């Protein structure tokens, strides 16, 4: 026979397991998503010596973004 305390403990245990399971599922889902351009850089022409400002935004970014031109790394 179960008393109220036992029921409360069982429910708390079930709730924790469900929450943990949902968190694990979300983590797995996030790991499967690939990086992509939310905002793609666009071709820009400038006069030599002038500044060109290129913008991009990465979705599901993993790590840092590194710009390159013809295989040559730019910036830091």
N, C-alpha and C positions, 0 to 999 in steps of 0.2 A: 504494500500500500504506500502511495506517495503522499507526502505532505506538501504544503505550500513552498517551503524552502527548497525542497528537491525539484519541484517544477520550475522555480525561478532559476536555479543553477543550470538545469537542462536547457532552458530557453536561452540563457545567456551564452551557453556553450554553442548552441546551434547558430545564434546570431553572429558570434565571432567567426565561426567557420564559414558562414555565408559571406561575411564581409571580406575575410581573407581570400576566399575563392574569387570573389569579384575583383579584388585588387590584383590578384595574380593573372586573371584573364585580361584585364586592362593593360598590364605590363607586357604580356605576350603580344597583344594586339599592337601596341606602340612599337615593339621591336620589329614587327613585320612591315611596318610602313616605311616607304622609301623617301629619301630626300627629293625635293623638287623645287623648281623656281616658282614662287608665288608671284614675284615681279621679276621679269627677265630683263637683263641689261639690253640696251638698244645701241645700234651702231651710231657713233658720234664722230663728226669731223671737226677738227680744230686746227688753227694755224700753229705751226711748230713754235714751241715755247709757251703757248697758252695752256690753260688748265682745262682738262676735261673731267667732268664729274659723272661717274657711272653709278647707277643704283641697281641693287637687286635685293630680293628678299627670299630666303630659303624656308620652305616648309619642312617640318620634321628634321630640323638641322641636327646633325651629329658631328660635333667637332667645329673647328674654325673654318672660315671661308678664306681662300687664297686666290687672288687674281693672278692671271697669267696672260701673256701676249706672245703668240708664236712659240710656245713652250718655255718662255722666259718668265720666271716668277716676279711679280711686281709687289711693291710695298714691303711691309714687315714680314 
